[in-house]
Amino acid sequence: MSELAVETVHQNIHQRQSIGHLAEPAPDAAQLERAFQAALTAPDHHRLKPTRFVVVHEAQREAFGELLSQALADTGQTEAAQLERVKHHPFRAPLLVLALTQLQEHPKVPHFEQILSTGAAVQNFLLSLQAQGFSTMWRSGAVVESALFKKALGLTEADLISGIIYIGTAVKAIPPRAAMQTSEFVSDWKK
């Protein structure tokens, strides 16, 4: 890999940030397919493929907002303002993608590895979209624990809604992330 290619990859990684409000355009079918292909290259012990994605297109956002409100109520939320507020969350972006983890029993692959595999898949997905000129926001919250929400997505109680990914084009530029001091997070192992 050339030095320019390495720099381009690292620049893409360092520039990726969550953007709270996204507008058109969203990725087209070919761009989204490219991002899903990147996602599915994530590390995956024994190739169990625990990660699934569900696309919520622009025309489905209102109905999806209703489902979010019902799911939040299912978690015990009773405050009317909160239940109404969550109905509008899908309108933060023109396209939403749900990341799901369908956990499988395997003697050599614990659930935590399957969850990490989905996390890696989502990161690949986000970076692919970033490289194609789009912005994203990966969210979860109490709603992802709702049994009603899981059932609506065809999941079991044990499966996970690993996040709702909002996708579109940034409305405004945000400042770059400050450089991190890796010495605060990295150490050498000593015997």
Backbone as CSV, one residue per row, in Angstrom:
resi,resn,N_x,N_y,N_z,CA_x,CA_y,CA_z,C_x,C_y,C_z
1,MET,0.852,-1.172,0.000,0.000,0.000,0.000,0.896,1.232,0.000
2,SER,0.581,2.176,-0.834,1.401,3.385,-0.921,1.211,4.260,0.315
3,GLU,2.183,5.111,0.543,2.108,6.037,1.682,0.875,6.941,1.562
4,LEU,0.540,7.346,0.327,-0.647,8.172,0.106,-1.914,7.418,0.495
5,ALA,-1.995,6.153,0.128,-3.160,5.345,0.483,-3.271,5.182,1.999
6,VAL,-2.155,4.957,2.654,-2.142,4.825,4.116,-2.622,6.120,4.757
7,GLU,-2.106,7.236,4.270,-2.510,8.546,4.808,-4.002,8.789,4.589
8,THR,-4.525,8.410,3.431,-5.943,8.584,3.128,-6.811,7.776,4.083
9,VAL,-6.410,6.539,4.344,-7.152,5.686,5.285,-7.147,6.314,6.674
10,HIS,-5.992,6.734,7.132,-5.901,7.318,8.476,-6.658,8.635,8.577
11,GLN,-6.608,9.420,7.539,-7.347,10.686,7.529,-8.855,10.418,7.646
12,ASN,-9.345,9.426,6.917,-10.762,9.067,6.980,-11.151,8.645,8.395
13,ILE,-10.304,7.842,9.027,-10.586,7.379,10.395,-10.629,8.576,11.352
14,HIS,-9.644,9.449,11.257,-9.562,10.582,12.189,-10.658,11.620,11.974
15,GLN,-11.204,11.714,10.774,-12.243,12.699,10.492,-13.645,12.227,10.881
16,ARG,-13.836,10.935,11.089,-15.169,10.426,11.370,-15.657,10.893,12.746
17,GLN,-16.819,11.537,12.737,-17.465,11.982,13.968,-18.960,11.852,13.795
18,SER,-19.660,11.705,14.898,-21.117,11.683,14.826,-21.635,13.088,14.584
19,ILE,-22.599,13.197,13.683,-23.220,14.477,13.337,-24.701,14.367,13.699
20,GLY,-25.195,15.292,14.518,-26.542,15.191,15.059,-27.688,15.487,14.109
21,HIS,-27.462,16.285,13.098,-28.538,16.606,12.160,-28.004,16.449,10.751
22,LEU,-28.665,15.586,9.977,-28.197,15.254,8.634,-29.287,15.535,7.617
23,ALA,-28.876,15.933,6.426,-29.827,16.285,5.368,-29.574,15.422,4.132
24,GLU,-30.394,15.631,3.115,-30.168,15.006,1.815,-28.872,15.582,1.242
25,PRO,-28.187,14.837,0.402,-28.559,13.502,-0.043,-28.090,12.420,0.916
26,ALA,-28.787,11.307,0.833,-28.371,10.075,1.501,-27.690,9.213,0.451
27,PRO,-26.999,8.171,0.853,-26.381,7.297,-0.149,-27.428,6.644,-1.040
28,ASP,-27.062,6.434,-2.296,-27.958,5.684,-3.181,-27.728,4.183,-2.942
29,ALA,-28.442,3.353,-3.670,-28.381,1.900,-3.447,-26.970,1.353,-3.636
30,ALA,-26.257,1.822,-4.637,-24.905,1.324,-4.904,-23.935,1.743,-3.797
31,GLN,-24.065,2.973,-3.306,-23.198,3.446,-2.232,-23.478,2.702,-0.933
32,LEU,-24.742,2.456,-0.673,-25.127,1.711,0.524,-24.618,0.269,0.436
33,GLU,-24.736,-0.330,-0.740,-24.223,-1.693,-0.945,-22.724,-1.754,-0.675
34,ARG,-21.995,-0.752,-1.147,-20.551,-0.712,-0.906,-20.258,-0.667,0.595
35,ALA,-21.042,0.106,1.335,-20.852,0.205,2.789,-21.201,-1.115,3.481
36,PHE,-22.271,-1.777,3.036,-22.621,-3.075,3.624,-21.543,-4.115,3.327
37,GLN,-20.988,-4.082,2.116,-19.902,-5.007,1.778,-18.707,-4.780,2.708
38,ALA,-18.384,-3.522,2.982,-17.291,-3.210,3.908,-17.622,-3.704,5.310
39,ALA,-18.859,-3.512,5.733,-19.276,-3.936,7.070,-19.078,-5.430,7.261
40,LEU,-19.423,-6.195,6.252,-19.405,-7.648,6.381,-18.012,-8.255,6.284
41,THR,-16.978,-7.412,6.187,-15.599,-7.908,6.252,-15.045,-7.859,7.673
42,ALA,-15.852,-7.463,8.633,-15.396,-7.324,10.016,-14.931,-8.672,10.575
43,PRO,-14.016,-8.649,11.542,-13.604,-9.890,12.194,-14.835,-10.645,12.720
44,ASP,-14.821,-11.952,12.540,-15.998,-12.761,12.854,-15.535,-14.196,13.132
45,HIS,-15.270,-14.493,14.393,-14.763,-15.798,14.815,-15.703,-16.914,14.353
46,HIS,-15.156,-17.885,13.673,-15.897,-19.029,13.110,-16.955,-18.615,12.090
47,ARG,-16.857,-17.401,11.600,-17.772,-16.901,10.568,-19.245,-17.182,10.891
48,LEU,-19.620,-16.814,12.080,-21.014,-16.997,12.507,-21.953,-15.979,11.881
49,LYS,-21.408,-14.861,11.429,-22.201,-13.784,10.825,-23.368,-13.364,11.741
50,PRO,-23.053,-12.870,12.943,-24.122,-12.471,13.866,-24.769,-11.133,13.519
51,THR,-24.137,-10.362,12.632,-24.591,-9.004,12.332,-25.635,-8.995,11.234
52,ARG,-26.694,-8.243,11.478,-27.737,-8.009,10.481,-27.984,-6.506,10.421
53,PHE,-28.472,-6.055,9.282,-28.819,-4.647,9.116,-30.243,-4.548,8.583
54,VAL,-30.962,-3.541,9.035,-32.311,-3.257,8.547,-32.330,-1.797,8.114
55,VAL,-32.739,-1.553,6.882,-32.752,-0.199,6.324,-34.139,0.420,6.509
56,VAL,-34.161,1.635,7.026,-35.395,2.410,7.160,-35.281,3.575,6.177
57,HIS,-36.013,3.479,5.079,-35.949,4.510,4.042,-36.743,5.756,4.452
58,GLU,-36.502,6.826,3.746,-37.098,8.130,4.057,-38.616,8.053,4.220
59,ALA,-39.295,7.352,3.337,-40.760,7.270,3.374,-41.278,6.488,4.581
60,GLN,-40.408,5.736,5.246,-40.815,4.907,6.382,-40.526,5.567,7.733
61,ARG,-39.971,6.761,7.702,-39.528,7.384,8.959,-40.671,7.667,9.930
62,GLU,-41.815,8.105,9.427,-42.932,8.399,10.335,-43.402,7.136,11.045
63,ALA,-43.606,6.073,10.299,-44.037,4.806,10.904,-42.979,4.274,11.866
64,PHE,-41.707,4.448,11.517,-40.638,4.003,12.403,-40.621,4.832,13.682
65,GLY,-40.900,6.132,13.585,-40.998,6.984,14.774,-42.112,6.520,15.709
66,GLU,-43.230,6.096,15.135,-44.324,5.546,15.950,-43.855,4.293,16.688
67,LEU,-43.124,3.417,15.972,-42.600,2.208,16.607,-41.633,2.567,17.736
68,LEU,-40.778,3.559,17.522,-39.856,3.985,18.579,-40.616,4.465,19.815
69,SER,-41.689,5.211,19.593,-42.487,5.704,20.707,-43.134,4.546,21.479
70,GLN,-43.673,3.591,20.756,-44.274,2.410,21.396,-43.208,1.612,22.149
71,ALA,-42.022,1.500,21.543,-40.937,0.756,22.178,-40.460,1.449,23.445
72,LEU,-40.390,2.777,23.423,-39.980,3.520,24.611,-41.013,3.340,25.717
73,ALA,-42.294,3.378,25.357,-43.351,3.129,26.339,-43.213,1.718,26.915
74,ASP,-42.814,0.770,26.066,-42.614,-0.616,26.495,-41.509,-0.741,27.538
75,THR,-40.557,0.194,27.545,-39.477,0.157,28.536,-39.905,0.776,29.865
76,GLY,-41.116,1.318,29.914,-41.611,1.905,31.149,-41.700,3.418,31.130
77,GLN,-41.293,4.038,30.059,-41.373,5.507,29.953,-42.848,5.911,29.846
78,THR,-43.280,6.813,30.702,-44.680,7.255,30.682,-44.823,8.743,30.391
79,GLU,-43.720,9.464,30.384,-43.784,10.913,30.165,-44.171,11.195,28.712
80,ALA,-45.315,11.844,28.528,-45.869,12.102,27.200,-44.898,12.878,26.303
81,ALA,-44.196,13.851,26.870,-43.265,14.662,26.073,-42.131,13.804,25.517
82,GLN,-41.634,12.862,26.312,-40.567,11.971,25.846,-41.070,11.034,24.752
83,LEU,-42.266,10.516,24.937,-42.844,9.601,23.951,-43.109,10.326,22.634
84,GLU,-43.484,11.580,22.716,-43.709,12.369,21.506,-42.379,12.748,20.853
85,ARG,-41.398,13.091,21.677,-40.088,13.514,21.176,-39.417,12.413,20.352
86,VAL,-39.495,11.173,20.824,-38.813,10.074,20.144,-39.434,9.781,18.768
87,LYS,-40.692,10.173,18.580,-41.336,9.993,17.267,-40.614,10.786,16.177
88,HIS,-39.948,11.865,16.586,-39.292,12.746,15.620,-37.817,12.386,15.372
89,HIS,-37.281,11.455,16.145,-35.876,11.076,15.968,-35.539,10.615,14.548
90,PRO,-36.399,9.830,13.890,-36.049,9.395,12.531,-35.899,10.537,11.521
91,PHE,-36.396,11.710,11.871,-36.313,12.843,10.945,-34.998,13.615,11.094
92,ARG,-34.084,13.096,11.917,-32.754,13.685,12.046,-31.906,13.417,10.801
93,ALA,-32.328,12.450,9.986,-31.543,12.061,8.812,-32.470,11.469,7.757
94,PRO,-32.080,11.533,6.493,-32.938,10.987,5.440,-32.945,9.461,5.366
95,LEU,-31.958,8.806,5.993,-31.867,7.349,5.936,-31.396,6.823,7.282
96,LEU,-31.994,5.730,7.720,-31.589,5.087,8.962,-31.284,3.632,8.673
97,VAL,-30.318,3.103,9.394,-29.992,1.681,9.319,-29.860,1.167,10.742
98,LEU,-30.560,0.079,11.029,-30.453,-0.554,12.338,-29.399,-1.638,12.256
99,ALA,-28.529,-1.681,13.238,-27.523,-2.739,13.349,-28.016,-3.708,14.416
100,LEU,-28.100,-4.973,14.060,-28.619,-5.996,14.958,-27.555,-7.058,15.196
101,THR,-27.600,-7.681,16.366,-26.720,-8.801,16.662,-27.591,-9.988,17.032
102,GLN,-27.574,-10.996,16.173,-28.314,-12.224,16.449,-27.331,-13.211,17.071
103,LEU,-27.400,-13.308,18.388,-26.451,-14.119,19.143,-26.698,-15.603,18.915
104,GLN,-25.605,-16.326,18.776,-25.681,-17.767,18.549,-24.895,-18.495,19.635
105,GLU,-25.356,-19.675,19.976,-24.620,-20.505,20.923,-23.535,-21.236,20.152
106,HIS,-22.300,-21.093,20.625,-21.169,-21.765,19.988,-20.124,-22.044,21.069
107,PRO,-19.573,-23.265,21.112,-18.629,-23.599,22.182,-17.343,-22.785,22.174
108,LYS,-16.977,-22.211,21.025,-15.718,-21.470,20.939,-15.901,-19.968,20.719
109,VAL,-17.142,-19.527,20.579,-17.376,-18.100,20.304,-18.388,-17.554,21.311
110,PRO,-17.886,-16.970,22.399,-18.814,-16.408,23.394,-19.596,-15.225,22.823
111,HIS,-20.678,-14.904,23.495,-21.528,-13.804,23.022,-20.768,-12.489,22.895
112,PHE,-19.844,-12.239,23.831,-19.151,-10.948,23.761,-18.360,-10.812,22.465
113,GLU,-17.821,-11.915,21.936,-17.102,-11.832,20.665,-18.057,-11.512,19.515
114,GLN,-19.255,-12.038,19.581,-20.240,-11.765,18.544,-20.685,-10.303,18.592
115,ILE,-20.797,-9.772,19.802,-21.148,-8.357,19.971,-20.022,-7.469,19.435
116,LEU,-18.778,-7.840,19.743,-17.644,-7.083,19.224,-17.587,-7.151,17.703
117,SER,-17.947,-8.290,17.135,-17.973,-8.431,15.680,-18.949,-7.438,15.063
118,THR,-20.122,-7.300,15.676,-21.087,-6.312,15.168,-20.533,-4.899,15.314
119,GLY,-19.869,-4.617,16.427,-19.265,-3.294,16.601,-18.244,-2.996,15.514
120,ALA,-17.432,-3.989,15.178,-16.444,-3.813,14.106,-17.146,-3.626,12.765
121,ALA,-18.227,-4.363,12.546,-18.986,-4.223,11.294,-19.567,-2.819,11.178
122,VAL,-20.103,-2.318,12.275,-20.668,-0.962,12.246,-19.565,0.061,11.972
123,GLN,-18.411,-0.094,12.602,-17.315,0.845,12.348,-16.897,0.814,10.874
124,ASN,-16.789,-0.375,10.296,-16.469,-0.464,8.865,-17.531,0.245,8.026
125,PHE,-18.789,0.048,8.400,-19.917,0.666,7.695,-19.811,2.186,7.757
126,LEU,-19.559,2.720,8.961,-19.442,4.165,9.150,-18.271,4.734,8.350
127,LEU,-17.137,4.039,8.387,-15.959,4.528,7.680,-16.145,4.479,6.170
128,SER,-16.841,3.456,5.678,-17.120,3.382,4.248,-18.009,4.545,3.815
129,LEU,-19.036,4.826,4.599,-19.915,5.948,4.272,-19.152,7.272,4.327
130,GLN,-18.300,7.418,5.336,-17.473,8.624,5.461,-16.599,8.797,4.221
131,ALA,-15.964,7.708,3.783,-15.083,7.775,2.614,-15.849,8.141,1.344
132,GLN,-17.156,7.836,1.340,-17.987,8.149,0.175,-18.630,9.543,0.267
133,GLY,-18.299,10.280,1.327,-18.763,11.658,1.441,-20.001,11.866,2.298
134,PHE,-20.407,10.850,3.064,-21.597,10.970,3.906,-21.218,11.077,5.372
135,SER,-22.163,11.528,6.167,-21.969,11.627,7.606,-22.971,10.722,8.303
136,THR,-22.638,10.377,9.541,-23.464,9.429,10.287,-23.524,9.798,11.760
137,MET,-24.466,9.155,12.435,-24.552,9.210,13.886,-25.040,7.834,14.338
138,TRP,-24.319,7.205,15.248,-24.656,5.883,15.774,-25.239,6.075,17.164
139,ARG,-26.518,5.718,17.328,-27.213,5.935,18.603,-27.826,4.643,19.117
140,SER,-28.134,4.629,20.391,-28.882,3.500,20.956,-29.899,4.052,21.945
141,GLY,-29.658,3.966,23.226,-30.594,4.462,24.231,-31.470,3.344,24.759
142,ALA,-32.333,3.699,25.700,-33.186,2.715,26.385,-34.081,1.953,25.419
143,VAL,-34.457,2.584,24.330,-35.402,1.984,23.396,-34.894,0.654,22.834
144,VAL,-33.578,0.478,22.717,-33.045,-0.751,22.115,-33.234,-1.970,23.025
145,GLU,-33.610,-1.748,24.276,-33.857,-2.850,25.203,-35.310,-3.337,25.159
146,SER,-36.143,-2.648,24.426,-37.566,-2.964,24.395,-37.845,-4.319,23.745
147,ALA,-38.573,-5.179,24.466,-38.981,-6.484,23.919,-39.916,-6.280,22.729
148,LEU,-40.756,-5.257,22.786,-41.673,-4.956,21.688,-40.892,-4.577,20.427
149,PHE,-39.861,-3.773,20.594,-39.026,-3.345,19.467,-38.312,-4.553,18.859
150,LYS,-37.737,-5.389,19.718,-37.048,-6.589,19.234,-38.005,-7.496,18.464
151,LYS,-39.192,-7.673,19.001,-40.180,-8.538,18.346,-40.559,-7.968,16.974
152,ALA,-40.731,-6.647,16.891,-41.087,-6.006,15.622,-40.003,-6.203,14.564
153,LEU,-38.761,-6.416,15.013,-37.638,-6.624,14.099,-37.347,-8.103,13.866
154,GLY,-38.166,-8.981,14.448,-37.973,-10.416,14.266,-36.845,-10.986,15.105
155,LEU,-36.501,-10.302,16.190,-35.427,-10.754,17.066,-35.980,-11.507,18.268
156,THR,-35.130,-12.263,18.922,-35.487,-12.903,20.175,-35.111,-11.957,21.313
157,GLU,-35.535,-12.288,22.514,-35.186,-11.468,23.687,-33.671,-11.383,23.872
158,ALA,-32.959,-12.471,23.533,-31.508,-12.516,23.740,-30.738,-11.715,22.694
159,ASP,-31.325,-11.499,21.529,-30.648,-10.744,20.474,-30.534,-9.274,20.863
160,LEU,-29.692,-8.562,20.154,-29.445,-7.159,20.492,-29.735,-6.231,19.318
161,ILE,-30.304,-5.084,19.652,-30.351,-3.972,18.702,-29.105,-3.163,19.053
162,SER,-28.085,-3.304,18.238,-26.778,-2.724,18.554,-26.685,-1.243,18.215
163,GLY,-27.720,-0.710,17.608,-27.743,0.722,17.376,-28.587,1.111,16.191
164,ILE,-28.937,2.367,16.176,-29.634,2.988,15.058,-28.634,3.963,14.450
165,ILE,-28.365,3.780,13.161,-27.380,4.614,12.476,-28.128,5.595,11.583
166,TYR,-27.937,6.879,11.849,-28.547,7.946,11.060,-27.552,8.326,9.963
167,ILE,-28.030,8.437,8.727,-27.130,8.643,7.592,-27.638,9.770,6.694
168,GLY,-26.730,10.620,6.264,-27.067,11.685,5.328,-25.847,12.546,5.069
169,THR,-26.093,13.807,4.816,-25.037,14.770,4.540,-25.043,15.815,5.651
170,ALA,-23.876,16.141,6.155,-23.771,17.121,7.241,-24.323,18.467,6.791
171,VAL,-25.123,19.081,7.641,-25.702,20.392,7.361,-24.653,21.483,7.526
172,LYS,-23.763,21.288,8.497,-22.689,22.258,8.719,-21.431,21.500,9.138
173,ALA,-20.312,22.128,8.890,-19.033,21.533,9.273,-18.876,21.611,10.788
174,ILE,-18.270,20.596,11.342,-17.975,20.642,12.775,-16.463,20.660,12.942
175,PRO,-16.005,21.210,14.049,-14.554,21.299,14.229,-13.929,19.910,14.312
176,PRO,-12.699,19.791,13.847,-12.035,18.492,13.937,-11.812,18.100,15.387
177,ARG,-11.746,16.823,15.581,-11.491,16.263,16.898,-10.077,16.638,17.348
178,ALA,-9.906,16.913,18.619,-8.567,17.199,19.151,-7.737,15.921,19.130
179,ALA,-6.454,16.064,18.879,-5.559,14.905,18.882,-5.506,14.309,20.282
180,MET,-5.500,12.992,20.338,-5.454,12.286,21.623,-4.002,11.972,21.984
181,GLN,-3.726,11.991,23.255,-2.415,11.570,23.743,-2.499,10.070,24.005
182,THR,-1.939,9.285,23.105,-2.062,7.832,23.249,-1.416,7.314,24.527
183,SER,-0.451,8.042,25.065,0.221,7.596,26.291,-0.749,7.465,27.463
184,GLU,-1.882,8.140,27.402,-2.892,8.026,28.461,-3.670,6.720,28.376
185,PHE,-3.581,6.047,27.229,-4.412,4.858,26.976,-3.613,3.615,26.620
186,VAL,-2.332,3.777,26.379,-1.499,2.674,25.912,-0.309,2.492,26.864
187,SER,-0.046,1.245,27.219,1.120,0.953,28.054,1.774,-0.331,27.560
188,ASP,2.997,-0.552,27.981,3.713,-1.777,27.642,3.507,-2.792,28.755
189,TRP,3.266,-4.018,28.369,3.138,-5.087,29.354,4.502,-5.424,29.911
190,LYS,4.572,-5.577,31.225,5.838,-5.942,31.881,5.603,-7.135,32.761
191,LYS,6.498,-8.072,32.660,6.421,-9.297,33.459,6.881,-9.052,34.867
